[in-house]
Amino acid sequence: MKEGFTGRLLTAVLFILLILFLPSPSNTQQQKPLCFNHAVIIDGNGGAPLEDGSIVISGDRIEAVGYLDQLKVPSDARMINLKGKTVMPGLADMHVHLCGGWDGMSTDMLGYQRYLNSLLYSGVTTVLDLGNNLEYILQLRQEVGEGRIPGPRIYCAGPLINGADPSWPSISYALSSVHQIPKMVARLKRVGVDVVKAYSGLSNQMVYALASAADREGLRVFVHQSSKELADLGITAYAHMFDEDISEDFMRLMKAKGIRCITTLAVTESGIGRRFVDLSFLDDPLVEHTTPPWFLKDLKSWVSRTINTNSNSHSIYAQREQVLKRAQRNTKKMFDSGIVLAAGTDAPHPGVFLGEGIHRELGLLVEAGLTPLQAITLATKNAAVLIEDEKEWGTLSSGRLANFLVVDGRPDKDIRQTRNIEMVILEGKILNRDKLKFDEKKDPGFRVNK
Ligand SMILES: [Zn+2]
């Protein structure tokens, strides 16, 4: 009896030891290095692409980029021939709200996987969330960051910081006094937001107090409103492009203070209604494969109710188009003056989709007068510069995270070709894009006023 017990104990101990010292599944399944070769490589820096280039990755990092005969390719590397394809950095959308709805009231939080999937499907590997429910976005960022749910890398601001009567109450902090600011900013720092977002209801005095408190905590302030006066108050970035004409003096001030600007031309275009003149963009696979059919149906009926039924709608949008044209002129002027611009969309918004939106933004940047390569730089390298993490991602070079896309064609010649995504590589792993498509069976299906 005693011996039997000892024997069982010994077996149990051996079994436990075996489990402890067996290589874990992740070790045994360690992915071999990958060598993508014979591709056109756009590295995100804005220079001429490398024709017939190669990129070697190991684990989650880029090992090397260059010509195949000049690279040290590990002998066990899997070779992937990409003749006729282009490799470019994963895209970053530096102005989103990861809450799924349109209007701030119908935020769809449980649907997070659907819109994280639509971002990945469209090749967006990084986002900056510029206003959300604090606890929700912190949790989402942590879950994605620790690999428990798939999604692009998330940076976040937490709530919109606004005056006493905020426009988006569910995702805002309302301030009634400057004296509330130091404690509030200290708390935001403690919970780990990446930036602070100031909204339009704040007085200049409040923005100044916010920027000073944020500076003491080592945080940067991004502002919603395109107000020139704010440039003197200690802010780091404007979250939207100016749609009023700006002067050379103002641009000099922005440059001297290192103030950056996020372009968000996509939301301007949708805001003036121009996007809805031709609805064929809803058939783009980047929208169609990732969006619930009811969402598209609702959008079409919203468009026909609010835009197409008005016989003057086209002429109204033509007048309003000047708003977009001014924003595009400012974009080109700021770019030429050397101000750091980063691409963002303000998705979700009617007509601006999480994922497809950044491709539309690229198109609008080219329409503004940037070359396709310059536009791509705004959604790659400059996006990383905006958030001061350019040593980690944004360009294709040795040591950076292996976040990149394989696209069919030449987006450096025709920006629309960024849409022809064939492969998304996120932190060294080739994603299964079929699994990222909208799947009604897996979606929570929340719908306001069903
Ligand atoms: Zn926004």
Boltz pocket constraint, residues with backbone or C-beta under 6 A from the ligand:
constraints:
  - pocket:
      binder: B
      contacts: [[A, 95], [A, 96], [A, 97], [A, 130], [A, 131], [A, 346]]
      max_distance: 6.0
